[in-house]
Amino acid sequence: MSFELETASHPETLRRVAIEPVSRVEGHGKVTILLDDDNKVHQVRLHIVEFRGFEKFIQGRPYWEVPVMVQRLCGICPVSHHLAASKALDMVMGVKQLTPTAEKMRRLMHYGQMLQSHALHFFHLSSPDLLFGFGSDVAARNIVGVVAAHPEVAKKGVLLRKYGQEVIRMTAGKRVHGTGSIPGGVNKSLSAEERALLLKDAYQMVAWSREAVGIIRGLFEQNLAQYNAFGRFRSAGMCLVRADGAMDLYHGGLRARDIDGKTLFDHFDYSRYWDVISEGVKPWSYMKFPFFNSLGPDEGSYRVGPLSRVTMCDSIPTPLADKEREDFLAYEGGSAAGATLGYHWARMIEMLHAAESIKDLLHDDDIVGSELMATGERQERGVGVIEAPRGTLIHHYRVDENDQVIRANLIVSTTHNNQAMNTAVREVAKQYLDGREITEGLLNHIEVAIRAFDPCLSCATHALGQMPLEVAIVGADGTVIDEVTRGSDGLTRHLP
């Protein structure tokens, strides 16, 4: 039996099943499955069906507007875009080193983002599947069901996210779409009152984050065979690491390993990311398919995010999270570290690291300092890379002599994971759908595989060629007077 990701023989003879939209993810996507009369699966694809034109419409704007503009890509991970753009434009300004206050304020903002985003995804979006079962009653498999059945778990999840949002508010000015990070530094530090307010609950957040790691570990222990095998596949990976190889979510060099764990590049200067990464395209998705240049488009796909970061770093620079990392890597001979659902466990380890880092930064007097900006010699190009909650995020800009952006390229975490997500849904289809009567519960297994990556589909889309478009002119009586359809092949058809 063949599970081709790209093509299926004689697709016109096969039955099409669509999951549209994919639920409990950020953004809009769908999955199509081609089945024969015996419910044998011939093709599975994850399609990203929305389009966001940020790379184009920021062209012509003054570069200092960009960190605020690009974060409108998303309401869940705006801080990641805000900071990646700021880092790119630091380079345009020629700033090689931020002031200690600016560096630590940005880091504090970033750790607040990691905390709130990981809490949101685990407790609100994924816990219904994990706590109730992938094929459980759809009426209860949601956050309302979690609140009813596990009120303390739900409450702590809400309060963890709330705390992360408060960290963002006090560092960026607003909980969503703030303005705190600017090219060359930041526009505020913490006041003594803000610092004291955040410190009051910081230790509680660390404790609750440790409990969250215990929850996902317990779920693995209860469902060992299923969790280790679910959508499992081997993959190359990439992440940022600092100079000593430790995890660094804000800065560092790029590290990549192939499917066998061999290092492809390490501590690579991300300002020339195109020397090691290219972006492929497919006609059936607005999202690109990045690959490592050394391996080529067929063999060079990879994954990013919590699972890659936790397994590929040499250590985590906070003690509680590093101990959990060691336990995760050792669990059942490292089986969880290679499992698709291992993303959830790694995500909670990172949430613990974020909580510990927030606590430590709040004890640092630099965050109430007054030196906010640095300067340098103006450059025409800037690249900013950060580890967003979902994985490595690249912002690349060119700016002309009039301070206007003339080129922009964004490679977001979900784009890096595009091929990996397609592979995961294909593997789950092989395991759970092939030859069986299709039910809602079985189809949810496909969505569970996608949710493991915590995709942000709205952040990840590019147009290939011309965007498909349908325009209809409708008369006052509701009659369609004229209709024009433009396909992704660029052809325009007038329909009768």
C-alpha positions in Angstrom: 0.0 0.0 0.0 1.3 3.5 -0.9 0.9 6.6 1.2 2.1 9.2 -1.2 2.1 12.7 0.2 2.3 14.4 -3.2 0.1 12.4 -5.6 -2.4 9.6 -5.7 -2.9 7.4 -8.8 -6.2 8.2 -10.5 -7.5 10.5 -7.8 -10.7 11.1 -9.7 -11.8 7.5 -8.7 -11.2 8.0 -5.0 -13.5 9.3 -2.3 -12.4 12.6 -0.6 -12.8 13.1 3.1 -12.0 16.6 4.4 -11.4 17.9 7.9 -12.4 21.5 7.5 -11.5 23.5 9.5 -8.9 21.9 11.7 -10.1 22.8 15.1 -8.3 24.0 18.3 -5.3 25.5 16.4 -4.5 29.1 15.6 -5.5 30.0 12.1 -7.4 28.1 9.4 -6.4 24.9 7.7 -7.9 21.7 6.4 -6.9 18.1 5.8 -7.9 16.1 2.8 -7.8 12.3 2.7 -8.3 10.2 -0.4 -9.9 6.8 0.2 -10.9 4.0 -2.1 -14.1 1.9 -1.7 -12.4 -0.3 1.0 -11.4 2.8 3.0 -7.8 2.3 2.1 -5.9 5.6 2.4 -4.1 6.7 -0.7 -3.2 10.3 0.1 -3.2 12.7 3.1 -2.5 16.4 2.9 -2.5 19.3 5.3 -3.6 22.4 3.4 -3.2 26.0 4.6 -6.1 27.8 3.1 -5.7 31.4 4.4 -3.4 34.0 3.1 -1.6 36.8 4.9 0.2 39.4 2.8 2.5 41.0 5.4 5.7 40.5 3.5 4.3 42.6 0.7 2.3 45.4 2.4 5.1 46.4 4.8 7.2 47.3 1.8 7.4 51.1 1.6 6.9 51.6 5.3 9.5 53.2 7.5 11.5 50.5 9.2 10.8 51.7 12.7 7.1 50.9 12.2 7.8 47.3 11.4 8.0 45.7 14.9 4.5 47.0 15.7 3.1 46.2 12.3 4.2 42.6 11.8 2.9 41.4 15.2 -0.6 41.9 13.7 0.1 38.6 12.0 -1.2 36.9 15.1 -3.0 37.5 18.4 -1.4 34.5 20.1 2.3 35.0 19.4 2.6 38.7 18.6 5.6 39.1 21.0 7.6 36.7 19.0 7.2 38.7 15.8 7.7 42.0 17.7 11.0 40.8 19.0 12.3 39.1 15.9 11.6 42.2 13.9 13.3 44.4 16.5 16.3 42.1 16.4 16.5 42.4 12.6 16.2 46.2 12.8 18.8 46.4 15.5 21.1 45.1 12.8 19.9 47.7 10.3 20.7 50.4 12.9 24.1 48.8 13.3 23.5 48.0 17.0 25.7 45.0 17.9 25.0 45.0 21.6 21.9 46.2 23.5 22.1 47.9 26.9 21.8 45.4 29.8 18.4 46.9 30.6 17.1 46.5 27.0 18.4 43.0 26.6 16.9 41.8 29.9 13.6 43.6 29.3 13.2 41.9 25.9 14.1 38.6 27.5 11.5 39.1 30.2 8.9 39.9 27.6 9.9 36.8 25.6 9.7 34.5 28.6 6.2 35.9 29.4 5.2 35.0 25.9 6.6 31.5 26.2 4.7 31.0 29.5 1.4 32.3 28.3 1.5 30.6 24.9 2.6 27.2 26.2 -0.1 27.3 28.9 -2.7 28.3 26.4 -1.9 25.5 24.1 -1.5 22.7 26.6 -4.4 23.5 28.9 -6.9 25.0 26.5 -6.3 23.4 23.2 -4.6 20.0 23.8 -5.7 18.9 27.2 -9.2 17.8 26.1 -7.6 15.2 23.9 -5.0 14.1 26.4 -7.3 14.0 29.5 -10.4 12.4 27.8 -8.9 10.4 25.0 -8.5 11.1 21.3 -11.8 9.4 20.3 -13.9 10.5 23.3 -17.3 12.2 23.1 -16.9 15.4 21.1 -19.4 17.2 23.2 -17.1 16.9 26.3 -13.8 17.1 24.4 -13.2 20.8 24.9 -12.1 23.3 27.5 -15.6 23.4 29.0 -15.3 19.7 29.6 -11.9 20.1 31.2 -13.3 22.8 33.6 -16.1 20.5 34.6 -14.0 17.3 35.0 -10.7 18.8 36.2 -11.4 22.2 37.7 -8.1 22.6 39.4 -6.1 21.8 36.3 -8.1 24.2 34.3 -7.8 26.9 36.9 -4.0 26.7 37.1 -3.8 26.7 33.3 -5.8 29.9 33.2 -3.8 31.6 35.9 -0.5 30.6 34.4 -1.5 32.2 31.1 -2.8 35.3 32.9 0.5 35.7 34.7 2.4 35.5 31.4 0.1 38.1 29.9 0.8 40.4 32.9 4.5 40.0 32.2 3.9 41.0 28.6 1.7 44.0 29.6 4.4 45.3 32.0 7.2 44.9 29.5 5.5 45.7 26.2 2.8 48.1 27.3 -0.2 45.9 26.4 -1.1 42.2 26.7 -1.5 41.9 23.0 0.2 44.0 20.2 2.4 46.0 22.6 5.1 48.6 21.6 7.8 48.0 24.2 10.6 46.7 21.9 11.9 49.2 19.3 14.9 49.1 16.9 18.0 49.6 19.1 16.4 48.8 22.4 13.2 49.2 24.4 11.0 52.2 25.3 10.5 51.3 29.0 11.9 49.4 31.9 9.9 48.0 34.9 8.9 50.3 37.7 9.6 49.2 41.3 5.9 48.6 41.7 5.6 46.4 38.6 8.6 44.4 39.7 7.2 43.8 43.1 3.8 42.8 41.7 5.3 40.2 39.4 7.6 38.8 42.1 4.7 38.2 44.4 3.4 35.3 42.2 6.6 34.3 40.5 7.4 31.3 42.8 3.8 30.0 42.5 4.2 30.0 38.7 7.3 27.9 39.0 5.5 25.4 41.3 2.5 25.1 39.0 4.7 24.7 35.9 6.4 21.8 37.7 3.0 20.3 38.3 2.2 20.7 34.6 5.3 18.7 33.7 4.1 16.0 36.1 0.7 15.9 34.4 2.1 15.2 30.9 4.6 12.7 32.3 1.8 10.9 34.1 -0.2 10.8 30.8 2.7 9.2 29.1 3.0 6.6 31.9 -0.7 5.7 31.6 -0.7 5.5 27.8 2.9 4.4 27.1 2.4 2.3 24.0 -0.1 4.6 22.4 1.8 7.9 23.1 5.2 6.5 22.0 3.8 5.1 18.7 1.3 7.8 17.8 2.4 9.4 14.5 6.0 8.6 15.2 8.6 9.3 12.6 12.3 10.2 12.5 13.2 13.7 11.5 16.0 16.2 11.3 15.8 19.2 13.6 17.0 22.7 14.1 17.1 25.2 17.0 19.1 28.1 18.4 21.7 27.4 21.1 24.0 29.8 23.0 27.8 29.6 22.8 28.1 26.8 25.4 25.4 24.7 23.7 22.7 25.5 26.2 19.1 26.4 25.3 18.7 30.0 24.5 15.2 31.1 23.4 16.1 34.7 22.7 19.5 34.5 20.9 22.3 32.2 19.7 23.6 30.3 16.7 21.7 27.8 14.6 22.2 24.1 15.3 20.9 21.4 13.0 21.1 17.6 13.0 20.0 15.1 10.4 17.7 12.2 10.8 20.5 10.0 12.4 21.6 12.7 14.8 24.6 13.8 12.8 25.4 17.5 13.2 24.9 19.4 9.9 25.9 22.8 11.2 26.4 24.3 14.7 26.6 27.8 16.1 25.8 29.0 12.6 25.5 32.7 12.2 21.8 33.2 11.4 22.4 36.4 9.6 23.2 34.2 6.6 20.5 31.6 7.1 20.0 31.3 3.3 23.4 29.5 3.1 21.9 26.5 4.9 18.1 26.8 4.4 16.0 27.1 1.2 12.2 27.3 0.8 10.4 25.0 -1.6 6.8 25.5 -2.8 3.9 23.1 -3.6 0.9 24.1 -5.7 -1.7 22.9 -3.1 -0.6 25.0 -0.1 0.1 28.7 0.6 2.7 27.6 3.1 6.3 27.0 1.9 8.3 23.8 2.5 11.8 24.7 3.9 14.7 22.2 3.6 18.4 22.0 4.5 20.5 22.9 1.4 23.0 20.2 2.1 20.3 17.5 2.0 18.1 18.9 -0.8 14.3 19.3 -1.1 13.5 15.6 -1.0 15.5 14.6 2.1 16.2 17.9 3.7 12.9 18.6 5.6 13.2 19.1 9.4 11.2 20.1 12.5 11.6 22.8 15.0 10.0 23.8 18.3 10.0 22.4 21.9 10.9 18.8 20.9 13.9 19.8 18.8 15.0 22.4 21.4 14.8 20.2 24.4 16.5 17.2 22.7 19.2 19.1 20.8 20.5 21.5 23.4 23.3 20.5 25.7 21.5 21.8 28.8 18.8 24.2 30.0 20.2 27.1 32.0 17.6 26.8 34.9 18.0 24.0 37.3 14.5 22.6 37.6 13.9 22.6 33.9 17.3 21.0 33.2 16.5 18.2 35.6 13.2 17.6 33.8 15.1 17.6 30.5 17.4 14.8 31.8 14.4 12.8 32.9 12.6 13.3 29.6 15.7 12.2 27.6 16.1 9.1 29.8 12.4 8.1 29.9 11.9 4.6 28.6 15.3 4.7 26.8 14.5 8.0 25.2 11.3 6.9 23.6 9.3 10.0 24.5 12.1 12.2 23.0 11.3 10.7 19.6 7.5 10.7 19.8 5.3 13.2 18.1 3.4 13.6 21.4 6.7 14.2 23.1 6.1 17.8 21.9 3.7 18.3 24.8 6.1 17.0 27.4 9.0 19.2 26.0 6.6 22.1 25.9 5.9 21.9 29.6 9.6 21.6 30.3 10.0 24.9 28.4 7.2 26.5 30.3 9.0 25.6 33.5 12.2 27.1 32.1 10.3 30.3 31.3 8.8 30.5 34.8 12.2 30.1 36.4 13.8 32.6 34.0 11.1 35.2 34.8 11.7 34.7 38.5 15.5 35.1 38.1 15.2 38.2 35.9 12.8 39.9 38.4 15.7 39.7 40.9 18.0 41.5 38.5 18.3 45.2 39.1 19.0 45.9 35.4 15.3 45.5 34.6 14.6 48.8 36.5 17.5 50.6 34.8 17.3 53.7 32.7 19.7 53.1 29.8 17.2 51.8 27.2 18.8 52.5 23.8 22.0 51.7 21.9 23.3 53.1 18.6 25.5 52.0 15.7 26.4 52.5 12.1 23.5 52.2 9.7 23.2 49.0 7.5 20.9 48.1 4.7 20.0 44.6 5.7 18.9 43.0 9.0 18.1 39.4 10.1 16.5 38.6 13.4 16.0 35.1 14.7 14.3 34.1 17.9 12.9 30.8 19.3 9.1 31.5 19.3 6.9 29.1 21.3 6.4 27.0 18.1 10.0 27.0 17.0 12.6 29.0 15.1 11.3 32.3 13.7 13.2 34.2 11.0 12.6 37.9 10.1 14.7 39.3 7.2 14.4 42.9 5.9 16.2 45.2 3.4 15.9 49.0 4.0 16.8 51.7 1.4 18.5 55.0 1.9 15.1 56.6 2.7 14.6 54.3 5.7 11.8 52.4 3.8 11.5 48.6 3.8 12.1 47.3 0.2 12.1 43.6 0.9 10.8 41.3 3.6 11.0 37.6 4.1 9.5 35.7 7.1 10.1 32.0 7.8 7.9 31.2 10.8 8.0 28.2 13.0 5.0 26.5 11.5 6.5 26.9 8.0 9.6 25.1 9.2 7.3 22.3 10.5 5.2 22.1 7.3 6.6 18.8 6.0 6.9 17.3 9.4 3.2 18.0 10.1 2.3 16.4 6.7 4.4 13.4 7.6 2.7 13.1 11.1 -0.8 13.2 9.7 0.2 10.6 7.1 1.6 8.3 9.7 -1.5 8.7 11.9 -3.7 7.9 8.9 -1.7 4.7 8.3 -2.1 3.7 12.0 -5.8 4.6 12.7 -7.8 5.2 9.5 -6.6 2.7 6.9 -9.3 0.2 6.1 -11.7 1.3 8.8 -15.0 3.0 8.8 -14.3 6.7 9.2 -15.8 8.2 12.3 -15.4 11.6 14.0 -13.2 10.1 16.7 -10.8 8.6 14.2 -10.6 11.8 12.2 -9.8 13.6 15.5 -6.6 11.5 15.7 -5.4 13.4 12.6 -6.1 16.7 14.4 -4.3 15.5 17.5 -1.2 15.0 15.4 -1.4 18.5 14.0 -2.1 20.0 17.5 1.1 18.4 18.8 3.1 20.9 16.8 1.0 23.8 18.1 0.8 25.3 14.6 0.0 29.0 14.0 -1.4 28.7 10.5 -2.2 32.4 10.1 1.5 33.3 10.6 2.8 30.8 8.1 1.2 31.5 4.7 2.8 32.8 1.5 1.1 33.0 -1.9 2.4 30.9 -4.7 1.9 32.6 -8.0 -1.5 34.2 -8.0 -3.8 33.7 -5.1 -7.0 31.9 -6.0 -10.0 34.3 -6.1 -13.7 34.1 -6.6 -15.7 37.3 -7.3 -19.5 37.4 -7.9 -21.7 40.3 -8.9 -25.1 39.8 -7.4 -28.2 41.8 -8.3 -30.7 43.3 -5.9 -32.9 40.3 -6.3 -30.1 37.9 -5.4 -29.5 36.7 -9.0 -25.8 36.2 -9.9 -25.1 38.6 -12.8 -21.5 37.6 -13.4 -18.9 35.5 -11.7 -15.1 35.3 -12.2 -12.8 32.7 -10.8 -9.0 32.9 -10.9 -7.3 29.6 -10.0 -3.9 29.0 -8.5 -2.7 28.2 -12.0 -3.2 31.9 -12.9 -6.1 31.2 -15.4 -9.2 33.4 -15.2 -12.5 31.8 -16.0 -15.9 33.6 -16.5 -18.6 31.3 -15.3 -22.1 31.3 -16.8 
